[in-house]
Amino acid sequence: MFEGPRTTEGRASADGPWPAGWREQTLERLTEVEDTTFGGFGGPSKFVNAPAILLLQRLDAERSATRALSVLAASPLRDASGGFSAAAALRDWNAPRPQLPLDVNGLLLDAFLVAAAESSDVATRSTAMECAAGIAWFVRDALRLDSGGFASGIDRETERRDLRVETAGTGLAVRALSRAATVLREPRLLDAAVAAIEFLLTRHRYVDGRLARSSIEGRLSGSSAGLADYALCAAGLIAVTRASGDPGFADAARDLVAVALAEPRPDGTPVSAVSSVSAASSGSAVSWDPSVFVDTDDGARPSGGGSLAGALLDLAELTRDESHIAVARSLLARVPSEAVRKPLSYATALEQACRLAHP
């Protein structure tokens, strides 16, 4: 067992800039920004904030998380295909945007699976399972490409797919599909997850081995993968390992985490002192220099720092290697103190901090 962020009154702990009672303050702030009339967060237009829902679930705020998911399940954002739009033009969730994005649906699938497994209400569990199954089959049937990868989205009105394959979005989808395959006892979902992650590992790389951030019909983009890409791809591999029992995927996840920790940041400095790509898989302890900047605030998708901390904690659970926990704690120590006041912007990092505090 390990201890999560702790503080004495008025001082940040060595584990991070966490004020006393940070979990309670985070939940209080999320409650303040919740739309109590139409559900969700913010307005007048609405965006699906799946990381915030996952954070609520990690905070054991079942009522708030259930409200958010129930509103989405009954809203016009839910398409007949089973997928969800990412946003609506109106506060009441009407006028949904036509795009059904892979990454948003992957995150929502995770949230619905948690609700299906943990909700204390039978009706909520039933609705969550129905939505989870709908999203899982939507991803497999509507977004799967002949290459094995997943399209980054589809237009619900024209049914035209966005043929870009994005590493981060695919990692999110693989993670969620692997979990869904276990819960729904549906091996075809796991087959799709395995095909997609193998596509990333074998055909989404440059000649020097670096992952590409995206591709279109086999043509790699000019941008190499960033921290979130490596982290979410690793998270997908860990989920596939758990669902399939194949340790080879765990070895690949260790390698990607080691690369992510060693990858130079924009200023040219590495995130980590990991000396080689094979350091993690060869059994060497993983280390990290906490003075280096890492992004911990969520943008269009989960932050690189928060996602990497999550992948490290996943690896620790899978391998019982506590060196991964130490690095995750160091990463989360870079989360600014404003995170507690702005949980919608730092939901991914805060969710991982909750895992440290309550493993």
N, C-alpha and C positions, 0 to 999 in steps of 0.2 A: 504494500500500500504506500501511497505517497501523499504528501500534503500539497494543497493548492495555494493560491494567493492568500496571504495573511498580512495584516497591518496592525500597527498600534495607532491610536487616535492621532490623526493629523499628519501621519507620515506614510510614505509609500514603502511597501515591503521590498525585500531583495528580489522577490518573485515578480514584481510588477507594480505599476502605479495605482494600486487598488485601494480606494478609501474603505474605511471600516463600513461593513454592511453593504458592499458594492452590489451583491446579488439583489438585495431588497430594493436598492435605489434603481437598479436597472429595470426591474419589473415595474416599479412605480412610474418610471419615465415612459416605458412602453404603454402602460395603461393611460397615461396622460395624452399620448398622441394617437390613441385608438379612436376611430370614428365609431361612436356608440350608436349612431343612427343606422348607418348602412354597412358597418363592418370594415375591416381593413385599417390601413393607416393613411393619413393625409387626405388631400383633396385640393381643388375640386375634381381634377382627374385622378384616377387611381392606378397604381401599379401593384402587381403581385410582388410582395416582399417575402419570398419563401425563407430566406435566412432568418428573418425576424420570427417567423412561425416556428422554425426549428429551435431558435433560442428560447422562445416561450416554453416549448416542450422540455427543453433541458433545464429550465428554471422550475419545472413542475407546475407551471401555470396552466393547468388543463382547461379551465373554463375559457381563458382568453384564446388559447390555441384552438380549442374546439369552435369557438365563435368564428374565428378567422377562416378555418377550413370549411365550416358549414355554409358560410356566406359564399365562398368560392364555388362550392359544390352545387349550389342552387342558382348561381349567377349566369348571365349570358356569356361569361368568359368560357364556360365549359362547352366545348363543341361536340357535335354528334359523333365525331371521330374518337372521342375520349380525351383529346388533348385540350389544353387551356391556352387562351390568349394571355399575353403578359401584362396587358393594361386595358383600361377603358377610358373613354373620353369624359365620362360623366361620373359624378360622385357615387351614384347608385349602381355603378357597375354596368350601366347600359352603354351602347355604342362601343363594343369591344374592338380593339385593334385586330386586323385580319391575321397578323402573323402568329403562328403557334410555334414558339421557339423551343429548340431541344433543351437548352440549359435550364430554362425556367421549369419545363415539365419534368426534367430530371430531379430538380430540387423539390418540386411539389410531390413527386412520387415518393421521395424519402419521407416527407412530412405526413402524407396519408398513411404510409406503412407504419410509422410510429403510432399514429392515432388508432389504426386498426389493431395494433398489438397491445396498446397500453390504456386506451380510454376506459373509464369506469362505466360508461353508458353503452348499452347494447346497440341502440339505434345508431349512435355515433360510430361505433366499430363497424357496423354493417355498411353505412354510407362511405366510410373511409376505405373499406376493402373494395367496394364497387368502384370508387374513383381511382384507387391504386391500380386495379386491374385494367380500367379503361386507359389510363395513361401508359401503362406498360405495353399494352397491345398497340396503342397508337404509335409509340416510339418504334416498336419492332416492325409494324406493318406499313406505316405511312412514311417513316423517315429512313428506313434501312436502304442502303444503296447496294448495287451489284458488287461493289468492291468490298463490302463488309462494313464499311464505315457508315456513319449516320449523317444525313443532311442536317444543316444547322436550323432548319425550320421549314414550315410550309404555310402557304396562304390559304386560309380557310374558305375564302370566296372563290379563288381561281384554281385551287388545288395544285398550284405551281410550287415546286420545292426550291429552296435555296440550296444549291448543290455544294456550297462550301462545307468542308469537313473541318471542324475546329477542335483542336486538341482538348482544351478545357471543357467545352460542352460535351464532347464525347466521353471524357473521363467521368463527368457527373452522371451521364446517362448509363454508362457501364456500371458504376457503383450502385445506382438505383435499380437497374434491371437485375443485377446479381442478387440483390436483397429480395426483390419481388419474386424471382425464380424460386427462392427458398420458401417464402411465405405462401405463395400461390401453388407451390409444388408443380411448377411448369418448366420442364427442362428446355423447351424451345426458347424461353426468355434467356436462359443462361447461354444457350448456343449463340444467340444474337450478341450477347455481351462479350463472349469470348472472341467471336469473329471481329467485333469492332476494336477490341483492345489489341488483338494481333495485327490488325491493319495499322494501328498507330505505331506499334513496335517495329513492324517490318517495312512499311511503305510510306511512313510519315516522317522520315528522317532524311537529313542531308548526308552526303557521302562521308562526312567526318563523324557521323553518329548523332549529331544534335537533332532534337525533335523540331519539326516545323510547327509554327503556330497554327497554320491552316493550309488547306489545299483546295483546288477545284478540279475535279475530273482527273486526278492524278498529278496535277501540276502544283508543286510546292510553292508556297508564298515566299516572298523575300524576307520575311520576318521570322527569326528563330523563336522558339517557345520561351515564354517567361516563367517566372516562379510559380504562378497559379497553374499554368499548363502542366509543368512537371508534377506539381503536388497533386492535382486532381487526376492526372493519369495514374499516379502511384496509388491514390485512394481507390480508383477503379480496379487496379490489379489486386489490391488487398481484399476487396469485396469478392472478386472472382476466386481468389484463393479460398476464402471461407466457403463459398458456395460449391466449388468444384473439388476441393481437397487437394489440388495440384500445387505442390510447393514451388514449382518453377515460376509461377506468377509472383509469389512472394519474393523470390530472388530478384526478379525484374523490378519489383517495387522498391527494394532496398537500393538497387543501382540508381533508379531515378531520383530517389531522395538524396542520395549521395551527390549526384550531379547537381541537383537543385541547391544544395548547401554550398557547393563549390563554384557554382555559376557566377561569373562576374556581374556586378550590379552596374547601372549606368555610369557610375563614377569610376569604374574599373576595378573596384575592390571586391573580393569574394565575400559571400555571405558566411563562409565557413572555412575552417582550417582542414577540412577533409582533403587528403592529399591526392586521392585518385578516385576514378569512377567506381572501382571495385572495393573501396574501403569498407563500405557497410556490409556487402555480401560476403566479404572475407572474414568477418567477425570482429574487425577493429572497432573500437569505440568511436561514436560519431561526436564531433565537437563543433562549436560554433562561437564566433566572436560577437558578443552582444552589443558591441559599439557600432556595428554596421547598420545602416538604415534598411528596413524592410517594410514594404507597404502592408498595413494592417486594416485599412479602411476599405469597405466594399464599394465597388463601382457598379458596372453593368452586371458583373458576376462576383462571386466570392473573392476576397482579397488573397494575394499570394501568401502573405505571412500567416493569416488565419488558416488557409487551406493546408499549408505546409505543416503547421502545428497539428492540425487534425490528422494528416497522414502519418506523422511521427507517433501520435498517440495510438492510432490504429495499428502501426507496426509494433508498438510496445505491448499492446493487448495480444497480438498474434504471436509474437516471438518471446515475450517475457524479458525483453532486453530493456532495462531501465535507463540505459544511456539515451534512448530516444525520448524518454520523459524529460530528462534534464535539458535536452536541446529545445524541446517544445516549450518548456518553462522559460528558457532564455529568449526564445522568439516572442512569446507573449509579454515578456517584460518590456518590449518596445512599444506596446500599445499605449497611446497617450491617455492622460487622465480624463480627457474630455469624452472618452468612449462611454463612460457610464451615463453622461448627460446626453449622448447622441447614439443610443443603441441601434437605431435603424441603420446608421452608417458603419457600425463596427460589429454587426450581429455575428458574423462568422468567427471573429477572434474572441468575442465574448462567449460564444457557445463552447469554444475549446477551453477557455478559462474555467467555465463551469465543469467541464470534464476533469480538469486538474483539481478543482476544489472538492468535487464529489465523484470520484472514479467509480 
